[in-house]
Amino acid sequence: MSQAESVAAAPRVPRRALWTLGILRSELTMTLRRGRTLALLGVLAAVPVLVGIAVRIETGDGSGPGGGGGPAFLAQITNNGLFLVFAALSVTLPVFLPMAVGVVAGDSVAGEASGGTLRYLLVAPAGRTRLLVAKYASVLVFCLVATLVVAVSALAVGAALFPVGEVTTISGTRIGFGEGLLRAGLIAVVVAASLTGFAALGLFVSTLTDSGIAAMAATVGVLITVQILDTMPQLEGIHPYLFPHYWLSFTDLLRDPVRWDEIVGNLGLQAVYAAVFGSAAWARFTTRDITV
């Protein structure tokens, strides 16, 4: 390559990088500022508040919840408000968090198509691949933001309504509040990572239709169907391959020592789902005709 050609080619990489960053910033801004997204985050933030108030009312005399029933960690909230974080994530992960992710992921491409803006996005010299990657990245950021909203809300409510201090692990040992807070943060990250496979599935569904509502409904429908399949003992053989099967493995982070087997298995399974459905979304999106 001549010197002139080298000079002409030099700006291309920075320009492409700027386009990619610009698209990603635009997608993140659009996703997180939508009224629907803010409403979803508001509902997620309200769940720990309702759980905390309910436990506080039930245990007004200072005793634990009667019968020890309820989700995991619920009986420990009155002794340590930090357990409200673990209880809130246990409550929201099977349904509320993935449904919120399903709505955002399902609408990511189909919503643009139904609104007539997808074709204009593709006019910009960004490329379909980079646009799809930016959309998936914005959904992943939403997964993390939604999980942190639940965790932070639960921590604030737990600290306001209940005492905080040393944490008793599932193994029966006690760890300091600082370490317990660190594990709570790690649990939030693991929960967010547990949604990456489902986010890729929702993105793929979103590339199959030009209707945002249909894509959101189909994505949530897949979630409900798989959740039902995961509870049927007759289908026990396929349970380890279903994306929500190991979602609650984050509880092993509260053991002493931490058990990593199911956590690593969960993250590996999510990576497989992300690779398979991410590739399927790319194959569909880069070959489809955009007419609206």
FIBANU-400930 format. One line per 5 residues: their letters; for each residue x, y, z of N, C-alpha, C, CB. Coordinates in steps of 0.05 Angstrom, whole numbers. Atoms other than C-alpha are relative to their C-alpha. Glycine has a CB too. Example, Ala and Ser with C-alpha at 12.3 -4.5 7.8 and 13.67 -1.06 7.14 Angstrom:
2
as) 18,-24,0,246,-90,156,18,24,0,-20,1,25 ~ -16,-24,-1,273,-21,143,-15,22,14,9,9,-29
***
This chain:
292
msqae) 17,-24,0,0,0,0,18,25,0,-19,0,25 ~ -16,-25,2,27,69,-18,-5,17,24,-6,15,-26 ~ 3,-18,-22,36,125,32,-27,15,-2,23,19,2 ~ 26,-15,4,-23,163,2,-23,-17,8,-2,9,-29 ~ 22,18,-7,-67,102,8,-2,-5,30,3,-27,-14
svaaa) -1,4,-29,-45,92,80,-13,23,15,28,-4,10 ~ 11,-23,-13,-62,163,98,-30,2,-5,13,26,-12 ~ 29,0,6,-130,157,64,-15,-20,16,-5,-5,-30 ~ 14,21,-14,-146,93,100,1,4,30,12,-27,-6 ~ -4,-4,-29,-122,117,169,-25,9,15,22,19,5
prvpr) 23,-10,-16,-185,156,189,-23,-20,1,-10,25,-12 ~ 23,18,1,-231,97,173,-6,-13,27,4,-21,-21 ~ 5,14,-25,-221,60,238,-12,18,21,27,-12,10 ~ 12,-18,-20,-233,120,284,-29,7,-8,16,25,3 ~ 27,-7,8,-294,139,242,-19,-22,5,0,7,-30
ralwt) 18,23,-5,-323,69,247,-4,-3,30,12,-26,-11 ~ 3,2,-29,-309,69,322,-19,22,10,27,3,14 ~ 18,-21,-8,-344,136,329,-29,-6,-7,8,26,-12 ~ 27,8,8,-404,110,290,-11,-21,20,0,-12,-29 ~ 9,21,-18,-407,49,335,-7,11,27,22,-22,3
lgilr) 6,-13,-26,-403,90,399,-24,17,-1,24,16,9 ~ 24,-17,3,-454,138,372,-26,-16,-1,3,17,-25 ~ 24,17,1,-503,83,356,-6,-12,27,4,-23,-21 ~ 4,12,-26,-493,50,423,-11,21,20,26,-11,11 ~ 10,-21,-18,-503,116,460,-29,7,-7,18,25,-3
seltm) 27,-6,8,-565,130,420,-20,-22,9,-2,3,-31 ~ 18,22,-8,-594,61,433,-4,0,31,13,-27,-9 ~ 2,-1,-29,-579,66,508,-19,23,9,27,3,13 ~ 17,-23,-7,-611,135,512,-29,-6,-6,10,25,-14 ~ 27,6,8,-672,113,474,-13,-21,17,-1,-9,-30
tlrrg) 11,22,-16,-681,49,514,-6,9,28,20,-23,1 ~ 3,-7,-28,-671,79,583,-18,24,5,26,5,12 ~ 18,-23,-4,-713,142,571,-28,-5,-9,12,23,-16 ~ 27,6,8,-774,108,543,-18,-1,24,-2,-26,-16 ~ 19,1,-22,-836,116,586,-6,-28,9,-26,14,-7
rtlal) 5,28,-7,-848,41,583,22,-11,17,-4,-16,-26 ~ -23,10,-15,-778,27,607,0,11,29,26,7,-14 ~ 1,-13,-27,-784,76,665,-22,-12,17,-4,30,-2 ~ 22,12,-15,-851,45,684,8,-28,9,-25,-2,-18 ~ -9,27,-8,-820,-25,684,20,2,24,14,-14,-23
lgvla) -19,-4,-22,-763,0,729,-14,8,25,22,20,-8 ~ 16,-8,-23,-814,33,774,-14,-24,14,-20,20,-8 ~ 13,23,-11,-852,-32,783,21,-18,14,-14,-17,-23 ~ -21,17,-12,-787,-70,797,9,12,26,24,-3,-19 ~ -8,-13,-25,-767,-18,849,-21,-3,22,6,29,-5
avpvl) 22,1,-19,-835,-24,882,-2,-28,14,-26,6,-13 ~ 3,27,-11,-830,-100,893,14,-2,27,12,-20,-19 ~ -12,2,-27,-778,-96,950,-14,17,21,29,8,-2 ~ 14,-16,-18,-817,-40,981,-25,-15,11,-9,27,-13 ~ 23,15,-8,-880,-82,983,7,-24,18,-16,-10,-24
vgiav) -9,23,-16,-843,-143,1009,9,9,27,23,-15,-15 ~ -10,-10,-26,-808,-103,1063,-22,10,18,20,23,-5 ~ 23,-9,-16,-872,-69,1086,-16,-23,10,-17,20,-16 ~ 16,23,-8,-909,-135,1087,13,-15,23,-5,-19,-24 ~ -15,15,-21,-855,-169,1129,0,17,26,29,-6,-9
rietg) 0,-18,-23,-852,-108,1175,-27,-1,15,7,28,-8 ~ 26,1,-13,-927,-109,1187,-5,-27,13,-22,5,-22 ~ 5,27,-11,-929,-184,1198,17,-5,25,6,-21,-21 ~ -19,5,-22,-870,-181,1247,2,25,17,27,-8,-10 ~ -1,-24,-16,-889,-118,1284,8,-4,28,-27,13,-1
dgsgp) -8,5,-28,-876,-152,1350,29,-9,2,-17,-22,11 ~ -29,7,0,-804,-167,1329,5,-30,-4,11,8,26 ~ -4,29,5,-815,-242,1317,3,-4,-30,-22,-17,12 ~ -3,6,29,-799,-276,1251,-27,-6,-12,18,-24,-3 ~ 25,7,14,-852,-291,1199,-11,-26,9,4,0,-30
ggggg) 12,24,-10,-901,-342,1223,3,-23,-19,-29,5,5 ~ -2,24,16,-889,-412,1199,25,-2,-16,-23,-3,-17 ~ -25,1,16,-824,-394,1165,-5,-4,-30,17,-22,9 ~ 6,4,29,-860,-395,1097,11,22,-16,-29,-3,-4 ~ -8,-21,18,-848,-353,1037,26,-6,-15,4,26,15
pafla) -24,5,16,-790,-346,989,25,-3,17,4,23,-20 ~ -25,3,-14,-719,-362,1007,9,27,12,22,-12,-18 ~ -11,-23,-14,-687,-313,1057,-21,17,14,16,17,-18 ~ 21,-17,-10,-755,-284,1076,0,0,31,-27,-8,-10 ~ 0,2,-29,-751,-309,1148,24,14,13,0,-29,8
qitnn) -24,-12,-11,-683,-276,1157,-1,31,-2,25,-10,-15 ~ 0,-29,5,-704,-205,1137,-2,15,27,-23,7,-18 ~ 4,-15,-25,-726,-185,1208,26,1,16,-22,-13,16 ~ -25,0,-15,-657,-204,1235,21,18,-14,10,-28,2 ~ -20,-16,15,-618,-168,1180,-13,10,-26,25,-17,-7
glflv) 14,-12,24,-647,-120,1128,14,-6,-26,-1,29,4 ~ -14,7,24,-593,-141,1079,-12,-24,-14,30,-5,6 ~ 12,23,12,-631,-205,1068,-24,7,-18,-10,-19,22 ~ 21,-9,18,-686,-164,1035,10,1,-29,-11,27,9 ~ -12,0,26,-638,-157,976,-2,-28,-13,29,9,0
faals) 1,27,10,-633,-233,969,-29,-9,-5,14,-19,19 ~ 28,8,3,-708,-243,980,-13,14,-24,-15,7,25 ~ 12,-15,23,-727,-189,929,10,-11,-26,8,30,2 ~ -10,12,25,-681,-219,876,-13,-28,-4,30,-2,0 ~ 13,26,2,-711,-288,891,-28,2,-10,1,-15,27
vtlpv) 28,-4,8,-781,-260,882,-2,10,-29,-13,20,19 ~ 3,-13,26,-768,-219,819,13,-16,-23,13,27,1 ~ -14,13,21,-721,-265,781,-17,-20,-16,24,-15,11 ~ 15,19,16,-770,-320,761,-20,13,-19,-15,-19,18 ~ 21,-12,16,-822,-272,733,5,29,-8,-27,-2,15
flpma) 1,-29,5,-816,-197,740,25,9,-17,-1,16,26 ~ -23,-8,15,-744,-187,717,1,-10,-29,25,-9,15 ~ -1,10,28,-746,-233,656,-23,11,-17,-1,-30,-1 ~ 22,-11,16,-814,-205,635,8,28,-9,-26,1,16 ~ -9,-26,7,-785,-135,637,21,-1,-23,11,15,24
vgvva) -20,3,21,-725,-158,596,-13,-9,-26,21,-20,9 ~ 13,9,24,-771,-194,548,-15,22,-15,-20,-22,8 ~ 14,-23,13,-811,-130,535,20,17,-15,-15,16,21 ~ -20,-18,13,-748,-89,521,14,-14,-23,21,8,21 ~ -13,14,22,-714,-143,479,-18,-5,-23,11,-27,11
gdsva) 19,6,22,-776,-161,440,-7,25,-16,-26,-11,12 ~ 7,-25,14,-788,-88,422,25,12,-14,-12,20,19 ~ -24,-13,9,-715,-73,404,2,4,-30,24,-16,9 ~ -1,-2,30,-719,-87,329,-28,3,-11,13,-25,-12 ~ 27,-1,10,-793,-99,317,-13,27,5,-17,-23,12
geasg) 12,-26,-6,-812,-34,351,9,21,-19,8,8,29 ~ -10,-19,20,-767,5,304,-13,-5,-27,31,-3,-3 ~ 12,6,25,-797,-32,245,-29,9,-1,1,-30,-6 ~ 28,-9,0,-869,-19,266,-3,30,1,-14,-13,24 ~ 1,-29,-1,-853,54,279,11,13,-25,16,10,23
gtlry) -10,-11,25,-822,62,211,27,13,1,-19,19,-11 ~ -26,-13,-4,-754,84,238,23,-19,-7,3,10,28 ~ -22,19,4,-714,21,225,14,5,-27,-10,-29,1 ~ -12,-5,26,-704,36,151,18,24,0,-21,3,-21 ~ -17,-24,-2,-677,105,168,25,-5,15,-16,23,12
llvap) -25,7,-15,-628,76,218,20,-14,-18,-7,-18,24 ~ -18,15,18,-601,30,164,11,17,-23,-15,-24,-12 ~ -11,-18,20,-590,89,117,27,10,9,-19,23,-5 ~ -26,-10,-11,-533,112,163,21,-21,-5,-2,6,30 ~ -21,20,6,-466,80,146,10,-15,24,23,15,-14
agrtr) -8,15,-24,-466,38,209,2,-30,-5,-19,6,22 ~ 0,29,5,-481,-30,181,-20,-14,18,27,-11,3 ~ 20,14,-15,-534,-79,203,12,-15,24,-14,-20,-18 ~ -12,15,-21,-485,-119,245,5,18,24,26,-13,-9 ~ -6,-18,-22,-463,-60,287,-26,10,13,17,23,-9
llvak) 26,-8,-11,-535,-37,295,-11,-21,18,-19,8,-23 ~ 11,22,-16,-556,-105,320,16,-4,26,0,-26,-16 ~ -16,2,-23,-497,-109,367,-6,22,20,30,1,-7 ~ 7,-23,-18,-514,-40,395,-27,-5,14,-1,26,-16 ~ 26,6,-12,-586,-62,406,2,-21,22,-20,-8,-21
yasvl) -4,21,-20,-564,-125,442,14,11,25,15,-24,-12 ~ -15,-12,-22,-515,-85,484,-18,17,17,24,16,-11 ~ 19,-17,-15,-570,-37,504,-19,-17,17,-16,18,-18 ~ 17,19,-16,-614,-96,526,16,-11,24,-10,-23,-18 ~ -17,10,-22,-556,-123,567,3,21,22,27,-9,-10
vfclv) -2,-21,-19,-547,-56,600,-26,3,16,6,27,-13 ~ 25,-1,-14,-621,-56,617,-2,-23,20,-24,-2,-20 ~ 0,22,-18,-613,-125,648,15,8,26,14,-25,-12 ~ -16,-8,-24,-559,-97,695,-14,23,15,27,10,-9 ~ 13,-23,-13,-597,-32,709,-25,-10,15,-8,21,-21
atlvv) 24,11,-13,-662,-70,725,7,-16,25,-16,-18,-20 ~ -8,15,-24,-626,-117,772,10,18,22,22,-21,-8 ~ -10,-19,-20,-590,-60,807,-23,16,12,21,18,-13 ~ 23,-15,-11,-656,-23,815,-13,-16,22,-20,7,-22 ~ 12,18,-20,-685,-83,852,18,-1,25,-4,-28,-11
avsal) -19,4,-22,-622,-92,894,3,26,17,27,-8,-10 ~ -3,-25,-15,-614,-18,913,-25,7,15,8,22,-20 ~ 25,-5,-14,-687,-10,929,-3,-18,24,-24,-4,-20 ~ 3,19,-23,-686,-72,973,20,7,22,6,-29,-10 ~ -19,-7,-20,-623,-49,1008,-9,25,16,28,6,-13
avgaa) 9,-25,-13,-652,20,1023,-23,-6,18,-8,21,-21 ~ 23,7,-16,-718,-9,1048,8,-18,23,-22,-14,-18 ~ -9,18,-21,-683,-64,1087,14,15,22,17,-21,-11 ~ -15,-15,-20,-637,-15,1122,-19,19,16,22,16,-13 ~ 19,-18,-13,-696,32,1138,-19,-14,19,-16,15,-21
lfpvg) 21,13,-16,-743,-20,1166,11,-21,19,-19,-14,-18 ~ -11,22,-16,-697,-73,1197,29,6,8,-2,-26,-15 ~ -28,-3,-7,-630,-77,1233,18,-12,-21,6,-12,27 ~ -19,11,18,-568,-91,1192,26,-6,16,7,19,-24 ~ -24,8,-15,-504,-125,1214,13,-24,-13,-6,-5,29
evtti) -12,24,10,-467,-190,1207,-20,-18,-13,14,-15,23 ~ 18,17,17,-496,-239,1157,6,-29,7,4,5,-30 ~ -2,29,-4,-510,-312,1173,-3,-14,-26,-21,-10,21 ~ 1,13,26,-494,-353,1112,-18,-25,1,28,-8,-10 ~ 16,25,2,-534,-414,1088,15,-22,15,-5,-7,-29
sgtri) -16,21,-13,-477,-456,1116,0,3,30,28,0,-10 ~ 1,-4,-29,-489,-428,1186,22,18,11,1,-26,13 ~ -21,-17,-9,-426,-386,1190,-8,29,-2,26,-5,-16 ~ 6,-29,0,-425,-311,1201,22,15,-14,-4,10,29 ~ -19,-18,14,-392,-259,1157,-7,29,6,0,-5,-31
gfgeg) 4,-28,-6,-384,-184,1166,-20,13,-19,26,14,0 ~ 19,-14,17,-433,-134,1138,12,8,-26,-12,24,15 ~ -13,-8,24,-382,-109,1089,3,-22,-20,28,11,7 ~ -2,23,18,-370,-178,1060,-28,-8,-10,14,-24,14 ~ 27,6,9,-445,-190,1059,-9,19,-21,-19,1,24
llrag) 8,-19,20,-455,-126,1020,15,-5,-26,7,29,10 ~ -15,7,24,-400,-147,972,-13,-24,-14,29,-6,7 ~ 13,24,12,-434,-214,961,-27,8,-12,-4,-22,21 ~ 25,-9,11,-500,-178,950,5,13,-27,-14,20,19 ~ -7,-12,26,-467,-137,894,7,-21,-20,23,19,3
liavv) -7,21,18,-438,-200,864,-24,-16,-9,21,-19,13 ~ 25,14,7,-506,-234,867,-15,16,-21,-17,-4,25 ~ 15,-17,19,-537,-175,830,13,-3,-28,1,29,8 ~ -14,3,25,-484,-182,775,-6,-28,-12,30,4,3 ~ 6,28,9,-496,-258,770,-29,-1,-10,5,-20,22
vaasl) 28,0,8,-571,-247,766,-3,14,-27,-18,14,21 ~ 1,-14,25,-562,-196,710,12,-17,-23,15,27,1 ~ -12,17,20,-516,-244,673,-17,-24,-6,28,-10,10 ~ 18,23,5,-568,-299,681,-22,6,-20,-13,-8,26 ~ 21,-8,19,-614,-259,636,10,4,-28,-13,26,9
tgfaa) -12,-6,26,-566,-252,577,-10,-19,-21,30,-1,2 ~ 9,19,20,-588,-316,543,-29,6,-9,1,-28,11 ~ 27,-7,7,-661,-297,547,-2,26,-16,-17,2,26 ~ -1,-26,15,-644,-227,522,6,-6,-29,20,19,12 ~ -6,7,27,-613,-258,460,-23,-13,-14,25,-18,-1
lglfv) 24,13,12,-674,-301,449,-21,21,-7,-12,-20,20 ~ 19,-21,6,-718,-239,454,8,17,-24,-4,18,24 ~ -10,-14,24,-674,-203,404,-6,-15,-25,30,6,3 ~ 5,16,23,-681,-260,356,-30,1,-8,9,-30,4 ~ 29,-2,6,-757,-260,362,-7,27,-12,-16,-5,26
stltd) 6,-26,10,-756,-186,350,7,4,-29,15,20,17 ~ -8,-2,28,-722,-196,283,-19,-15,-19,28,-10,-5 ~ 18,17,16,-778,-243,260,-25,14,-9,-7,-24,15 ~ 26,-13,6,-835,-193,257,4,30,-1,-20,-7,22 ~ 0,-29,1,-850,-120,243,-19,12,21,-7,10,-27
sgiaa) 18,-10,-21,-898,-115,302,13,-2,27,-26,-17,0 ~ -13,0,-26,-868,-94,368,-17,-15,21,4,28,9 ~ 18,13,-19,-929,-118,407,1,-30,-3,-29,10,-3 ~ -2,29,5,-926,-187,374,26,-11,10,-4,-5,-30 ~ -26,9,-9,-852,-193,389,1,-2,30,22,18,-11
maatv) 0,0,-30,-861,-174,462,-17,-23,10,-10,27,11 ~ 18,21,-9,-920,-222,470,13,-27,-5,-27,2,-15 ~ -13,26,6,-882,-279,436,23,-5,18,9,-1,-29 ~ -23,4,-18,-820,-268,478,-9,-8,28,17,25,1 ~ 11,7,-26,-860,-268,543,-13,-27,0,-20,22,9
gvlit) 12,27,2,-899,-328,518,20,-22,1,-16,-2,-26 ~ -22,21,-1,-834,-367,507,9,-2,29,23,8,-18 ~ -9,1,-28,-813,-348,578,-19,-16,17,2,28,11 ~ 20,14,-16,-878,-373,609,0,-30,-7,-28,11,-5 ~ 0,28,9,-876,-437,567,24,-15,11,0,-2,-30
vqild) -25,14,-10,-804,-454,586,-1,-3,31,25,16,-8 ~ 2,2,-29,-818,-438,659,-18,-24,8,-11,26,12 ~ 18,23,-6,-876,-488,658,14,-26,-6,-26,2,-17 ~ -15,25,6,-833,-541,624,20,-7,21,14,3,-27 ~ -20,4,-21,-781,-531,678,-11,-11,26,15,26,5
tmpql) 12,10,-25,-831,-551,732,-12,-27,-4,-21,20,9 ~ 13,26,5,-856,-615,699,20,-23,5,-10,-1,-29 ~ -19,22,-7,-822,-676,730,3,-20,-23,-9,-15,24 ~ -1,19,23,-838,-717,667,22,9,-20,-26,-2,-14 ~ -20,-11,18,-789,-672,629,27,6,14,-11,25,-14
egihp) -24,-5,-16,-733,-676,680,25,-1,-17,1,-19,23 ~ -24,4,17,-684,-698,626,9,25,-15,-5,-21,-19 ~ -7,-24,15,-687,-631,590,3,24,18,-22,6,-21 ~ -1,-23,-18,-689,-586,651,28,13,0,-6,-9,28 ~ -26,-13,-1,-613,-574,653,6,16,-25,22,-20,4
ylfph) -5,-15,25,-617,-546,582,-19,23,-4,-2,-19,-24 ~ 18,-22,2,-672,-496,595,12,25,14,-27,-7,14 ~ -15,-23,-9,-647,-425,605,-7,9,28,-5,23,-19 ~ 5,-9,-27,-683,-411,671,6,-20,22,-29,8,3 ~ -2,22,-20,-665,-477,705,19,7,23,10,-25,-15
ywlsf) -20,-6,-20,-604,-450,742,-1,29,10,28,-6,-10 ~ 1,-28,-7,-628,-379,753,4,5,30,-27,11,-8 ~ -2,-4,-29,-633,-387,829,26,-11,12,-23,-12,14 ~ -25,10,-10,-563,-416,833,16,22,14,17,-11,-23 ~ -15,-22,-13,-540,-347,858,-1,-3,30,-12,27,-8
tdllr) 1,5,-29,-560,-371,928,25,-13,10,-24,-17,7 ~ -25,13,-9,-495,-411,929,21,20,7,10,-19,-22 ~ -18,-21,-8,-459,-345,936,-2,7,29,-4,24,-17 ~ 3,-5,-29,-485,-343,1007,7,-25,16,-29,7,6 ~ -12,22,-15,-451,-408,1026,28,6,7,-2,-26,-17
dpvrw) -27,-4,-9,-386,-412,1062,14,-27,3,1,17,26 ~ -9,-16,23,-346,-431,1023,-21,0,-23,27,-11,-11 ~ 18,-3,23,-381,-409,959,2,-25,-17,6,25,-16 ~ 1,22,19,-404,-466,914,-3,12,-28,-23,-20,7 ~ 0,-13,26,-388,-447,842,-11,-18,-22,28,8,-7
deivg) 7,18,21,-411,-509,804,-25,9,-16,-4,-28,11 ~ 25,-7,14,-483,-489,788,1,28,-11,-24,-3,19 ~ -3,-28,10,-464,-415,781,14,0,-26,14,17,21 ~ -15,1,25,-412,-431,729,-16,-14,-22,27,-15,4 ~ 17,14,20,-460,-480,695,-22,18,-10,-13,-24,13
nlglq) 21,-19,9,-514,-426,693,12,20,-20,-12,15,24 ~ -12,-20,18,-467,-374,662,8,-13,-26,24,12,14 ~ -7,13,25,-442,-425,612,-24,-5,-17,13,-26,6 ~ 25,5,15,-514,-443,592,-10,26,-12,-21,-11,19 ~ 8,-26,10,-530,-369,584,17,8,-24,1,22,21
avyaa) -18,-6,23,-469,-361,539,-7,-16,-25,29,-6,8 ~ 9,16,23,-493,-418,495,-25,12,-13,-5,-29,9 ~ 24,-13,10,-562,-387,489,6,26,-15,-21,4,22 ~ -7,-26,12,-532,-319,474,13,-4,-27,19,16,19 ~ -14,6,26,-487,-349,420,-19,-10,-21,23,-20,5
vfgsa) 18,12,20,-541,-390,387,-21,20,-10,-14,-25,13 ~ 21,-18,9,-597,-339,387,11,27,-10,-20,4,23 ~ -13,-24,11,-550,-281,376,8,-4,-29,25,8,16 ~ -7,6,28,-524,-315,313,-25,-2,-17,15,-27,-1 ~ 25,2,15,-595,-331,292,-12,28,-6,-21,-17,14
awarf) 10,-27,4,-615,-258,302,17,14,-21,1,15,27 ~ -17,-13,20,-555,-235,262,-6,-11,-28,30,-5,7 ~ 6,12,26,-570,-284,205,-27,10,-11,-1,-31,2 ~ 26,-10,9,-642,-261,202,1,30,-6,-21,-5,22 ~ 0,-29,3,-629,-187,210,16,10,-24,10,14,25
ttrdi) -17,-9,21,-574,-182,159,-10,-9,-28,28,-11,4 ~ 10,10,26,-614,-218,105,-29,9,-5,2,-30,-1 ~ 28,-7,4,-685,-192,116,-3,26,-17,-14,4,26 ~ 6,-24,15,-717,-140,71,-14,19,18,-18,-7,-25 ~ 12,-21,-16,-733,-76,107,-18,17,-18,21,17,15
tv) 18,-14,18,-795,-47,74,-16,22,14,-19,-20,-13 ~ 15,-20,-15,-824,-4,129,19,16,18,-22,-12,17
***
